[in-house]
Every structure is written in C-alpha cells, then in structure tokens.
C-alpha cells in the first residue's frame, strides 16, 4: 500500500534553529533530545519507513528573530530527493503583512510548493483574523491549499505563560470561519485537535472544503468517537501525517495497523484521499515502452533483440538493456559509483550480473522507476557512449546544459 505522509518536517539543524526559544521545550515535551540530523540521515529514516513525504517549512521570524526554515530550503530538499519527498508545504509568517503576500506568490511561482502550512499557536495569530484576509485571498487566487494546525501543541508547553502562545488560536472554529469566508480554498486541518476533537469533527463534516490529517498523535490515543468516524462519516476526509520527527515512524505505522481498519479505509487514509484532494498521484511506473520511446529519441540509438534481451546501443556500444521478462533494466553507469547507488536505494537498484561486473553497468527494477527518473538514467547512460560534442549538443538543445 502506498503511504503519503502529509506532515514531515525536515528534522535538520536548519529546521531546529527556526523554532528559536521553543526548541528546548519541544525536547522536554517529546522526551528526547531535540537536535537536528544530517540531511542524509533524514532521507534514510523516511525512506526506510516506506513513506512518500511532503516536507513542511517553518517561519515565525517576526516573533522570535529565528531564521526561517524557508520555502527555498524545503523546495531544494524536495528536488534533491524526489523519490523520498514528493512535495513541500511552504510557510509564510502572516505577521509580516505585505511581505508575506509577496513571499507566498514567489513560493508558488518560483519554488512550486504544494501550498502553505500555518502554525497559529506558535505564530500568535488566528487564521480567521480579518487582518489576514489579503494573504488568504492571495493564496486562494494562486489555487493552492493550506494546512492549518489545530489543537494543543508541545511548542511552549510547560514554560511560563507558554512563551505567550495561546491555545485558542488553534481552535477548529477558526478554520470553520476561514472556510466559510474562502469557499474555494482547500483547507487541511493538521493534528487531532485535542481538546476540541469533536469541534473539529463538526467542522470537517460541515465544510466541504475542509479535510483533516491526524499527525503528531499516537493513533492508540485517538478518541473512540474519532476512531469510529474514520471508518464511517469521515472516511473520505481523513489523511495520514506523521509530524516527523516528533514520533518514530515504526510506532505510528504499527499503531495505525492495530486500529483494525479494513484495507478500503487504510487506502483512503494513507493515499487515496490525498491523491484526490491534493493531486498527489503516484508517479507512473516505467515500462519497456517508456524505455523504447526515450532511448530511440536519443541521437544515433538503434534497437536490437539479442537473445531474450532488448538492447539499445550507439554503434556497437550498448548503453541500456531490458530483460526478457521486462522487469529489469541494465544501463551504463560509472563503476566506481554504483555500489553507493545500490546502497542508497536497494529496493530500486541492483548490482550487475557477475558476467557484467567488469563493465560500467548497473541494474534497476523498472517498476520502481518513474518516467522522469528513467529519462535521466537513460540520458546519462547514452552520454557515456557518444562523442562529447554530440552529447553536449543534444543536452543544450533540451535545455539540460
């Protein structure tokens, strides 16, 4: 089953720093060291969980002076690891006024974020404040959704006055007002919304443009009424989120399984609702027809059936080969880099057969590749067997250089 995680923070030093004075309290709230991990560690953790994550930016700069974990940061992280991070929620600090509006426009047009995440308690605002209407008018006009935290938070918990944060800013009724004011705006409520879970249920049921992801909460602690509604009247509203790195993936996924829902409900929660509402469709799996189409578009390529294998070559130099069962693709790849490639995604890539180990070659499972990645791999392999001038001319013509 596909698992789309709608609420995944980067978990790096940049993200921790963006929380300013709240970081220490979060560590106490979650009972663990609140320190950032290296990017490759974060990618490994998310990949190992078998989820496709949507990153979340964070910006409360006007309150704390802490540098944002900005839209450019999460977009670049997404683009470096597209197999792990399928999109990113941007963030703007509403208290920045017109600057927030301009930043929202740039985030969509330049960084292609999915939409925007808002943390009302941390940001000291309510999303239904009329002063924020220009920002939400802009976002609605851009045609992107928003994700808004509801319910209590660990940020500021236990500190004197909660560092000035007010829980009422995250009441679900603020989302109800926002949804009524902007009916064309798709709104995803984030977290179960305690102590206003029933209020959030009412809002989700009443407003057709409001949906709900249940991150940041151990599933075994979901209220009984919410558990019932997930498989009943909220089945087409509920989506999966983790709030990474707050809770470990193995616990969250195990406890979701232990709730005992049938597969039709799990499919809706973990991917189908997000696909329908947010357009987060699974990339199309590559086939031999895609290999043929892409390879034969590369100059000087010819196709040959040799034994059971379909090979693509330039002159006598083979740069790609599809197995007879059409499940595996062999392709040209630097010998000194292939062990690292296989180690990075062992479910996707494989070492060459023993007889091919001496060549610049590696293999992949076709069904694990989408067509964008397939094109990149085949183009790189093709570049290894044609004269550099031919490769350079082609890449330039495609805007790749």
VENRA-V546013 format. One record per backbone hydrogen bond with DSSP energy under -0.5 kcal/mol. CO is the residue of the C=O (numbers start at 1). NH is the residue of the N-H. E is the energy in kcal/mol with one decimal. If there is no record, write none. Layout:
# VENRA-V546013
co:CO nh:NH e:E
co:CO nh:NH e:E
This chain:
# VENRA-V546013
co:3 nh:5 e:-0.6
co:3 nh:52 e:-2.9
co:4 nh:6 e:-0.7
co:5 nh:54 e:-2.8
co:7 nh:9 e:-0.5
co:7 nh:243 e:-2.7
co:7 nh:244 e:-0.9
co:8 nh:56 e:-1.2
co:11 nh:37 e:-2.6
co:12 nh:16 e:-2.3
co:13 nh:17 e:-2.7
co:14 nh:18 e:-1.2
co:15 nh:19 e:-0.5
co:16 nh:19 e:-1.5
co:17 nh:20 e:-1.5
co:19 nh:22 e:-2.2
co:20 nh:23 e:-1.3
co:21 nh:25 e:-0.5
co:22 nh:26 e:-1.9
co:23 nh:27 e:-1.8
co:24 nh:28 e:-1.7
co:25 nh:29 e:-2.5
co:26 nh:30 e:-2.6
co:27 nh:31 e:-0.9
co:27 nh:32 e:-2.0
co:33 nh:35 e:-1.1
co:37 nh:13 e:-0.5
co:38 nh:41 e:-0.6
co:38 nh:42 e:-2.0
co:39 nh:43 e:-2.5
co:40 nh:44 e:-2.0
co:41 nh:45 e:-2.3
co:42 nh:46 e:-2.4
co:43 nh:47 e:-2.6
co:44 nh:48 e:-2.5
co:45 nh:49 e:-1.3
co:46 nh:50 e:-0.5
co:46 nh:51 e:-1.3
co:47 nh:50 e:-1.4
co:51 nh:53 e:-0.6
co:52 nh:5 e:-2.2
co:53 nh:55 e:-0.6
co:53 nh:86 e:-1.7
co:53 nh:87 e:-1.0
co:54 nh:8 e:-2.0
co:55 nh:89 e:-3.8
co:56 nh:10 e:-0.6
co:58 nh:69 e:-2.8
co:60 nh:63 e:-1.3
co:60 nh:64 e:-1.9
co:61 nh:65 e:-2.6
co:68 nh:70 e:-1.2
co:69 nh:58 e:-2.4
co:70 nh:74 e:-2.2
co:71 nh:75 e:-2.1
co:72 nh:76 e:-1.9
co:73 nh:77 e:-2.2
co:74 nh:78 e:-2.5
co:75 nh:79 e:-2.3
co:76 nh:80 e:-1.9
co:77 nh:81 e:-1.3
co:79 nh:82 e:-0.5
co:81 nh:84 e:-1.5
co:81 nh:85 e:-2.9
co:84 nh:53 e:-2.5
co:84 nh:86 e:-0.7
co:87 nh:55 e:-2.3
co:88 nh:114 e:-3.0
co:88 nh:115 e:-0.6
co:89 nh:57 e:-1.9
co:90 nh:117 e:-2.9
co:92 nh:94 e:-0.8
co:93 nh:96 e:-2.3
co:94 nh:97 e:-1.7
co:96 nh:99 e:-1.6
co:97 nh:100 e:-0.8
co:97 nh:101 e:-1.4
co:98 nh:102 e:-2.2
co:99 nh:103 e:-2.2
co:100 nh:104 e:-2.2
co:101 nh:105 e:-1.9
co:102 nh:106 e:-2.1
co:103 nh:107 e:-2.5
co:104 nh:108 e:-1.7
co:105 nh:109 e:-2.6
co:106 nh:110 e:-2.8
co:106 nh:111 e:-1.1
co:107 nh:113 e:-1.5
co:108 nh:112 e:-0.6
co:114 nh:145 e:-0.7
co:115 nh:90 e:-3.2
co:116 nh:147 e:-2.9
co:118 nh:120 e:-0.6
co:118 nh:149 e:-2.4
co:119 nh:123 e:-2.5
co:120 nh:124 e:-1.1
co:120 nh:125 e:-1.8
co:121 nh:124 e:-0.6
co:126 nh:129 e:-1.9
co:129 nh:132 e:-2.6
co:130 nh:133 e:-1.7
co:132 nh:135 e:-0.7
co:132 nh:136 e:-2.0
co:133 nh:137 e:-2.9
co:134 nh:138 e:-1.7
co:135 nh:139 e:-2.3
co:136 nh:140 e:-2.7
co:137 nh:141 e:-2.1
co:138 nh:142 e:-1.6
co:139 nh:143 e:-0.6
co:139 nh:144 e:-1.4
co:140 nh:143 e:-1.0
co:145 nh:116 e:-1.7
co:146 nh:188 e:-2.8
co:147 nh:118 e:-2.9
co:148 nh:190 e:-2.7
co:150 nh:193 e:-0.7
co:154 nh:156 e:-0.8
co:154 nh:157 e:-0.9
co:156 nh:159 e:-1.9
co:159 nh:162 e:-3.0
co:160 nh:163 e:-1.5
co:161 nh:164 e:-1.7
co:162 nh:165 e:-1.8
co:166 nh:169 e:-1.5
co:167 nh:170 e:-2.4
co:168 nh:171 e:-1.5
co:170 nh:151 e:-2.3
co:171 nh:174 e:-1.8
co:171 nh:175 e:-0.6
co:172 nh:175 e:-0.7
co:172 nh:176 e:-2.0
co:173 nh:177 e:-2.2
co:174 nh:178 e:-2.2
co:175 nh:179 e:-3.0
co:176 nh:180 e:-1.9
co:177 nh:181 e:-2.0
co:178 nh:182 e:-2.2
co:182 nh:185 e:-1.9
co:184 nh:186 e:-0.6
co:186 nh:146 e:-2.3
co:187 nh:189 e:-0.6
co:187 nh:211 e:-2.9
co:188 nh:148 e:-2.5
co:189 nh:213 e:-3.3
co:190 nh:150 e:-2.5
co:193 nh:196 e:-3.1
co:194 nh:152 e:-2.7
co:196 nh:200 e:-2.4
co:197 nh:201 e:-2.3
co:198 nh:202 e:-2.2
co:199 nh:203 e:-2.1
co:200 nh:204 e:-2.6
co:201 nh:205 e:-2.2
co:202 nh:206 e:-2.1
co:203 nh:207 e:-2.6
co:206 nh:208 e:-0.6
co:207 nh:210 e:-1.7
co:209 nh:187 e:-3.0
co:211 nh:189 e:-3.0
co:212 nh:239 e:-2.2
co:213 nh:191 e:-1.9
co:218 nh:221 e:-2.4
co:219 nh:222 e:-1.9
co:223 nh:227 e:-2.3
co:224 nh:228 e:-2.0
co:225 nh:229 e:-2.2
co:226 nh:230 e:-2.2
co:227 nh:231 e:-0.9
co:228 nh:231 e:-0.5
co:228 nh:232 e:-0.6
co:229 nh:234 e:-2.7
co:232 nh:235 e:-1.6
co:234 nh:237 e:-2.4
co:234 nh:238 e:-1.7
co:237 nh:212 e:-2.3
co:239 nh:214 e:-1.7
co:240 nh:6 e:-2.1
co:242 nh:216 e:-1.1
co:243 nh:246 e:-2.5
co:244 nh:9 e:-2.1
co:248 nh:252 e:-2.1
co:249 nh:253 e:-2.9
co:250 nh:254 e:-1.8
co:251 nh:255 e:-2.6
co:252 nh:256 e:-2.1
co:253 nh:257 e:-2.1
co:254 nh:258 e:-2.0
co:255 nh:259 e:-0.7
co:256 nh:259 e:-1.0
co:257 nh:260 e:-1.5
co:262 nh:265 e:-0.7
co:262 nh:266 e:-2.0
co:263 nh:267 e:-2.6
co:264 nh:268 e:-1.4
co:265 nh:269 e:-2.5
co:266 nh:270 e:-2.8
co:267 nh:271 e:-1.7
co:267 nh:272 e:-3.0
co:268 nh:273 e:-2.1
co:269 nh:240 e:-1.5
co:270 nh:4 e:-3.1
co:271 nh:275 e:-2.6
co:272 nh:276 e:-2.4
co:273 nh:277 e:-2.9
co:274 nh:278 e:-1.9
co:274 nh:280 e:-1.3
co:275 nh:279 e:-1.0
co:279 nh:281 e:-1.9
co:284 nh:371 e:-0.7
co:287 nh:291 e:-2.0
co:288 nh:292 e:-2.7
co:289 nh:293 e:-2.5
co:290 nh:294 e:-2.6
co:291 nh:295 e:-2.9
co:292 nh:296 e:-2.4
co:293 nh:297 e:-0.5
co:294 nh:297 e:-0.8
co:295 nh:298 e:-1.6
co:298 nh:301 e:-1.7
co:300 nh:315 e:-0.6
co:302 nh:313 e:-2.3
co:304 nh:306 e:-0.7
co:304 nh:311 e:-3.4
co:305 nh:307 e:-0.6
co:306 nh:309 e:-1.8
co:309 nh:306 e:-2.6
co:309 nh:311 e:-0.7
co:310 nh:322 e:-2.9
co:311 nh:304 e:-2.6
co:312 nh:319 e:-2.5
co:312 nh:320 e:-1.4
co:313 nh:302 e:-2.3
co:313 nh:315 e:-0.5
co:314 nh:317 e:-2.1
co:316 nh:318 e:-0.7
co:317 nh:314 e:-2.5
co:319 nh:332 e:-2.1
co:320 nh:312 e:-2.8
co:321 nh:330 e:-3.3
co:322 nh:310 e:-2.3
co:323 nh:326 e:-2.0
co:327 nh:366 e:-2.2
co:328 nh:323 e:-2.5
co:329 nh:364 e:-2.3
co:330 nh:321 e:-2.6
co:331 nh:362 e:-1.7
co:334 nh:337 e:-1.5
co:334 nh:338 e:-0.9
co:335 nh:338 e:-0.6
co:337 nh:341 e:-1.8
co:338 nh:342 e:-2.7
co:339 nh:343 e:-2.3
co:340 nh:344 e:-1.9
co:341 nh:345 e:-1.5
co:345 nh:348 e:-1.8
co:345 nh:349 e:-2.7
co:348 nh:365 e:-2.6
co:350 nh:363 e:-2.7
co:353 nh:356 e:-2.2
co:353 nh:357 e:-0.5
co:354 nh:357 e:-1.2
co:356 nh:359 e:-1.7
co:359 nh:361 e:-1.7
co:360 nh:333 e:-1.1
co:362 nh:331 e:-2.5
co:363 nh:350 e:-2.8
co:364 nh:329 e:-2.9
co:364 nh:366 e:-0.7
co:365 nh:368 e:-1.7
co:366 nh:286 e:-0.8
co:366 nh:369 e:-1.9
co:369 nh:286 e:-2.6
co:370 nh:374 e:-2.4
co:371 nh:375 e:-2.3
co:372 nh:376 e:-1.8
co:373 nh:377 e:-2.5
co:374 nh:378 e:-2.7
co:375 nh:379 e:-2.5
co:376 nh:380 e:-2.3
co:377 nh:381 e:-2.3
co:378 nh:382 e:-2.7
co:379 nh:383 e:-2.1
co:380 nh:384 e:-0.7
co:381 nh:384 e:-0.9
co:382 nh:385 e:-1.7
co:382 nh:386 e:-0.7
co:387 nh:390 e:-0.5
co:387 nh:391 e:-2.3
co:388 nh:392 e:-2.8
co:389 nh:393 e:-2.2
co:390 nh:394 e:-2.2
co:391 nh:395 e:-2.8
co:392 nh:396 e:-2.2
co:393 nh:397 e:-1.8
co:394 nh:398 e:-1.4
co:395 nh:400 e:-3.2
co:395 nh:401 e:-0.6
co:396 nh:399 e:-1.1
